[in-house]
């Protein structure tokens, strides 16, 4: 079976460095908010082109705490509307509702799966205060258009960059477009820790200062609490390992792009819709997602050919039990996308023969069986 993603082998390529990083932390005797975190924050901010990076416990906290910080700074209030793509992972929505803000779901652009600027413009009301574009599957949303729209309406922009480490448009990377950006370093991400981890990037000094307090019980100084904060700190061991893996991110991204090109040029089955890389930017191919009206049959066929696939995501947020109040709402394109998408194996260590098997398996699929 060709694995969807072989994390064990990926980590094996830098195992000695990871072990040394862990040993360094263990021997230091300092395990929370120490030198390793400061080092990684500086490295990742520099990588993204932003002024600040604030390490947190996970990607959801990165989004949630940023919105919370804007509330503390008086830039958002309960009930304010935040525009977000309807076809995103539920974490993007959870961050909004956790802050008692109102998500406004917008259908995506069908070609990119990302937030459509025209539909976003149509969704703006007097209550709109922010836009939360999600760089789905590793391709940046149309940030020049969305930033222009936000500037005209004086809106905050929070990028959800959980799948887009290193993706760029016009040479400007994810994490350096909006007023802030949330990243996840979940193990399966292009830059993955060996556990949960996340970060926020921003060039706003005041926001960064507020976030550093909020992640640490609302405190800059021990036992002096400015806010009713939380405990959401990126720990020293995860920060140390992320510093190791960041060195290899561009190399792994280049290989993902090569694999995507082989898929795009090799798969020619008319029953399978291929993703569009886009001409405006640099896709990092966190996921290679195809569409098929007979998804279940295609997935069964690929499994029979020894190819593991996954579905990102089978149920859209507005159809989840957690948001039963939206059960009667209809987002036809989003619902169609969630019924048709299938993710093919994608990882920087895939062998040429594995890629050939995936391509041949896709091309041998027949609607008629």
C-alpha positions as a printed Julia matrix, in Angstrom:
369×3 Matrix{Float64}:
   0.0    0.0     0.0
   1.3    3.44   -0.92
   0.81   5.51    2.22
  -1.02   8.8     1.99
   1.83  10.38    3.98
   4.79   8.57    5.56
   5.62  10.74    8.57
   7.96   8.19   10.11
  10.22   8.21    7.06
  10.12  12.0     6.79
  11.25  12.39   10.4
  13.84   9.65    9.93
  15.7   11.86    7.41
  16.65  14.27   10.21
  16.33  11.88   13.16
  19.78  12.57   14.59
  19.16  16.32   14.57
  15.76  15.86   16.21
  17.23  13.65   18.9
  20.01  16.16   19.52
  17.44  18.96   19.76
  15.43  17.01   22.33
  18.55  16.18   24.3
  19.59  19.83   24.26
  16.26  20.84   25.78
  16.33  18.04   28.35
  19.85  18.95   29.42
  19.02  22.66   29.61
  16.58  22.21   32.48
  14.29  24.88   30.91
  11.18  23.51   29.22
   8.69  26.37   28.68
   9.17  29.82   27.05
  12.93  29.61   26.87
  15.7   30.04   24.31
  14.39  27.39   21.92
  11.05  29.14   21.57
  12.68  32.54   21.08
  14.97  31.04   18.46
  12.2   29.4    16.47
   9.97  32.46   16.68
  12.76  34.59   15.21
  13.51  32.04   12.49
   9.91  31.57   11.43
   9.12  35.29   11.46
  12.13  35.81    9.21
  11.03  32.97    6.94
   7.55  34.44    6.51
   8.81  38.01    6.23
   6.88  39.23    9.26
   8.16  41.2    12.23
   6.83  38.9    14.96
   6.06  35.23   15.51
   4.22  34.14   18.64
   4.34  30.42   19.33
   1.17  28.84   20.72
  -0.11  25.37   21.51
  -1.87  24.65   18.2
  -3.33  26.15   15.05
  -6.82  26.61   16.45
  -5.42  28.65   19.34
  -3.47  30.75   16.84
  -6.73  31.87   15.2
  -8.77  32.07   18.39
  -6.22  34.13   20.31
  -5.72  36.58   17.46
  -9.43  37.36   17.32
  -9.46  37.54   21.12
  -6.55  39.99   21.07
  -8.38  42.25   18.65
 -11.32  42.24   21.04
  -9.04  43.22   23.93
  -7.63  46.02   21.8
 -11.12  47.3    20.96
 -10.92  46.43   17.28
 -13.63  43.74   17.5
 -16.74  43.4    19.64
 -19.11  40.51   20.32
 -21.52  40.05   17.44
 -19.23  41.54   14.8
 -19.24  39.66   11.51
 -16.23  37.77   10.17
 -16.32  36.57    6.56
 -14.93  33.04    6.12
 -15.11  30.42    3.34
 -17.97  27.95    3.75
 -15.8   25.02    2.63
 -13.06  25.37    5.24
 -12.13  22.98    8.04
 -14.26  23.6    11.12
 -11.34  25.1    13.1
 -11.64  28.34   11.13
 -15.26  28.62   12.25
 -14.62  27.53   15.85
 -12.16  30.38   16.33
 -14.85  32.87   15.36
 -17.69  31.5    17.46
 -15.43  30.93   20.48
 -15.0   34.71   20.53
 -18.77  35.28   20.25
 -18.29  36.75   16.8
 -20.58  35.94   13.89
 -19.26  33.82   11.01
 -20.54  34.83    7.58
 -20.02  31.82    5.32
 -19.16  32.58    1.7
 -19.0   30.13   -1.19
 -15.48  29.59   -2.59
 -14.02  30.21   -5.99
 -14.53  26.86   -7.76
 -11.14  26.89   -9.49
  -9.02  27.55   -6.4
 -11.3   26.31   -3.58
 -10.38  29.58   -1.83
 -12.36  32.62   -0.74
 -13.79  34.42   -3.76
 -13.16  38.21   -3.66
 -16.36  39.01   -5.6
 -18.54  36.9    -3.32
 -16.71  38.34   -0.31
 -17.49  41.88   -1.47
 -21.16  40.95   -1.83
 -21.21  39.57    1.74
 -19.94  42.75    3.42
 -22.49  44.48    5.65
 -22.26  47.36    8.16
 -21.48  44.7    10.8
 -18.52  43.21    8.94
 -15.25  43.81   10.76
 -12.88  41.11    9.51
 -12.09  38.67    6.7
 -10.6   35.26    7.43
  -9.25  33.81    4.16
  -8.11  30.18    4.31
  -5.2   29.15    2.08
  -6.73  25.76    1.41
  -4.57  22.79    0.39
  -1.46  24.99    0.13
  -2.56  27.61   -2.43
  -2.86  31.22   -1.34
  -6.22  32.89   -1.62
  -6.33  35.92   -3.91
  -4.68  38.12   -1.31
  -4.03  41.21   -3.46
  -7.76  41.43   -4.2
  -8.83  40.6    -0.64
  -6.38  43.05    0.91
  -7.59  45.75   -1.46
 -11.17  44.98   -0.5
 -10.31  45.04    3.21
  -8.51  48.36    2.86
 -11.5   49.96    1.14
 -13.83  48.84    3.92
 -11.4   49.21    6.84
 -11.53  45.5     7.69
  -9.08  43.33    9.6
  -7.57  40.36    7.74
  -6.58  37.16    9.54
  -4.98  34.57    7.27
  -5.57  30.91    8.08
  -2.21  29.61    6.88
  -2.44  26.19    8.51
  -1.84  24.44    5.17
   0.32  27.02    3.41
   3.79  27.2     4.98
   5.98  28.88    2.37
   3.23  29.51   -0.19
   3.51  32.88   -1.88
   2.01  35.35   -4.33
   4.19  37.9    -6.09
   7.05  36.81   -3.84
   5.14  37.58   -0.64
   4.57  34.58    1.61
   1.61  33.34    3.58
   1.78  34.92    7.01
   2.83  38.29    5.66
  -0.3   39.47    3.84
  -2.93  40.07    6.47
  -2.79  41.96    9.74
  -2.02  38.57   11.29
  -1.86  34.92   10.33
  -2.44  31.66   12.17
  -0.27  28.6    11.48
  -0.61  24.99   12.54
   2.39  22.7    12.95
   0.31  19.56   13.4
   2.55  16.58   12.48
   1.0   16.11    9.03
   1.56  19.72    7.93
   4.32  20.68    5.49
   6.17  22.03    8.53
   5.09  19.59   11.21
   6.08  19.19   14.83
   6.03  15.85   16.64
   2.84  16.82   18.44
   0.45  19.76   18.49
   1.96  23.18   17.9
   1.04  26.49   16.29
   2.06  30.11   15.82
   0.83  33.56   14.89
   2.76  35.91   12.63
   2.19  39.66   12.51
   4.05  42.92   12.01
   1.78  44.75   14.47
   3.78  45.47   17.65
   0.72  46.08   19.82
  -1.01  42.91   18.66
   2.12  40.84   19.25
   2.52  42.19   22.76
  -1.13  41.42   23.56
  -0.84  37.9    22.16
   2.26  37.12   24.19
   0.29  37.95   27.33
  -2.9   36.14   26.31
  -1.05  32.86   25.62
   0.55  33.07   29.08
  -2.44  33.4    31.45
  -2.85  37.03   30.38
   0.49  37.94   31.89
   3.74  39.55   30.74
   5.15  39.34   34.25
   4.58  36.36   36.52
   1.67  36.8    38.96
   0.63  40.1    37.3
  -2.29  39.35   35.0
  -3.51  42.02   32.59
  -6.09  39.82   30.84
  -8.12  36.72   31.59
  -5.74  34.73   29.45
  -5.15  31.07   28.7
  -2.28  28.61   28.8
  -1.3   28.16   25.15
   2.46  28.1    24.91
   4.58  26.36   22.29
   6.87  24.22   24.43
  10.64  24.12   24.17
  10.95  20.61   22.72
   8.48  21.25   19.91
  10.11  24.62   19.16
  13.54  22.97   18.99
  12.32  20.28   16.62
  10.55  22.84   14.43
  13.83  24.76   14.11
  15.41  21.57   12.79
  12.64  20.88   10.31
  12.34  24.47    9.1
  15.77  24.06    7.48
  14.34  21.41    5.16
  10.98  23.03    4.38
  11.94  24.61    1.05
  13.61  21.4    -0.12
  10.52  19.37    0.73
   8.26  21.96   -0.89
  10.27  21.74   -4.13
   9.75  17.97   -4.15
   6.01  18.37   -3.52
   5.85  20.66   -6.54
   7.63  18.08   -8.67
   5.18  15.38   -7.59
   2.22  17.68   -8.28
   3.57  18.33  -11.77
   3.84  14.59  -12.42
   0.26  14.11  -11.28
  -1.01  17.05  -13.32
   0.78  15.89  -16.47
   0.16  12.18  -15.98
  -3.45  11.86  -14.84
  -5.7   12.16  -17.88
  -8.9   10.44  -16.79
 -11.88  12.64  -17.77
 -13.81  11.34  -14.74
 -11.23  12.91  -12.41
 -11.05  16.69  -12.02
  -7.54  17.94  -11.32
  -6.65  20.89   -9.09
  -5.44  24.11  -10.67
  -2.05  25.37   -9.41
  -2.85  28.97  -10.35
  -0.66  31.36  -12.27
  -0.58  34.08   -9.64
   1.48  32.34   -6.98
   3.5   29.44   -5.65
   1.39  26.51   -4.46
   3.06  24.34   -1.79
   0.77  21.31   -2.29
   0.02  20.41    1.28
  -2.69  18.29   -0.31
  -3.27  17.17   -3.89
  -7.06  17.13   -4.09
  -8.97  15.79   -7.08
 -12.73  15.8    -7.67
 -14.88  12.92   -8.85
 -18.66  12.63   -8.98
 -18.31   8.93   -8.14
 -15.87   9.51   -5.28
 -16.7    6.35   -3.32
 -16.15   4.19   -6.39
 -12.88   5.95   -7.21
 -11.62   5.6    -3.66
 -12.49   1.9    -3.64
 -10.7    1.44   -6.97
  -7.57   3.2    -5.73
  -7.55   1.17   -2.52
  -7.72  -1.97   -4.65
  -4.7   -0.7    -6.57
  -2.75  -0.24   -3.34
  -3.17   3.54   -3.07
  -4.25   5.08    0.24
  -6.44   8.2    -0.06
  -8.18  10.52    2.4
 -11.12  12.92    2.22
 -10.55  16.59    3.18
 -13.31  17.12    4.24
 -16.42  14.9     4.08
 -18.82  17.22    5.96
 -18.86  21.04    5.64
 -19.1   23.13    8.82
 -22.7   24.2     8.25
 -23.76  20.53    8.21
 -21.99  19.64   11.46
 -23.98  18.86   14.61
 -21.96  21.55   16.4
 -23.73  24.16   14.28
 -27.26  22.85   14.06
 -28.53  26.43   13.79
 -27.17  26.48   10.23
 -28.78  23.18    9.24
 -31.32  24.81    6.93
 -28.76  26.99    5.15
 -27.67  25.95    1.7
 -24.25  26.4     0.1
 -24.58  24.3    -3.06
 -21.02  24.62   -4.36
 -19.52  23.93   -0.94
 -21.74  20.88   -0.51
 -20.81  19.6    -3.96
 -17.11  20.06   -3.26
 -17.34  18.16    0.02
 -19.13  15.31   -1.75
 -16.54  15.03   -4.55
 -13.05  15.79   -3.18
 -10.45  13.06   -2.69
  -6.83  13.59   -1.61
  -4.13  11.56   -3.33
  -0.83  10.58   -1.64
   1.51  13.56   -1.33
   4.79  13.67    0.54
   8.38  14.74   -0.14
   9.76  11.2     0.02
   7.46   9.6    -2.54
   9.45   7.45   -4.98
   9.04   7.73   -8.77
   7.6    4.23   -8.89
   5.0    5.14   -6.23
   3.95   8.2    -8.2
   3.63   6.07  -11.33
   1.37   3.62   -9.48
  -0.91   6.46   -8.35
  -1.08   7.91  -11.87
  -1.78   4.52  -13.47
  -4.4    3.7   -10.85
  -6.22   6.98  -11.52
  -6.09   6.48  -15.27
  -7.36   2.91  -15.03
 -10.49   3.94  -13.13
 -13.66   3.58  -15.15
 -17.05   4.99  -14.29
 -18.58   1.83  -15.7
 -16.38  -0.35  -13.51
